[in-house]
Amino acid sequence: MDVGSRRQVAAHLPVVLAGGHCWQVAVEACGLPRGTRFHDLRHFYASALIGAGLHPKAIQSRLGHATIAETMDTYGHLFPDAEDHGRGALDSLFGEAAVPPECPERVAE
């Protein structure tokens, strides 16, 4: 969904809340795929928050989930892999002071 479509959906929200027919009219007016559900906006919102790098606890709070497990069970697959997220953390911390890839003694052999 592009930014223009999201703005159009937001402009139609008061109409949308009136009932299912109004939602379908809003979906059509915004050029969204037929069958787009109101609940799909919730998933879009959650994935946008994850993409923006919000902490999972903040996302849990915004979505009104009772537990972090509920948030992670539903959206965990969208978070960057923890291994990827931490990769290079020590390198950036030490910067140019990184240890050479091989010991000097071994190079001389």
Secondary structure, DSSP 4 states (H G I P E B T S, - for coil): --HHHHHHHHHHHHHHTT-HHHHHHHHHHHTPPTT--HHHHHHHHHHHHHHTT--HHHHHHHHT-SSHHHHHHHHGGGSPPHHHHHTTHHHHHHGGGPPPSS-HHHHH-
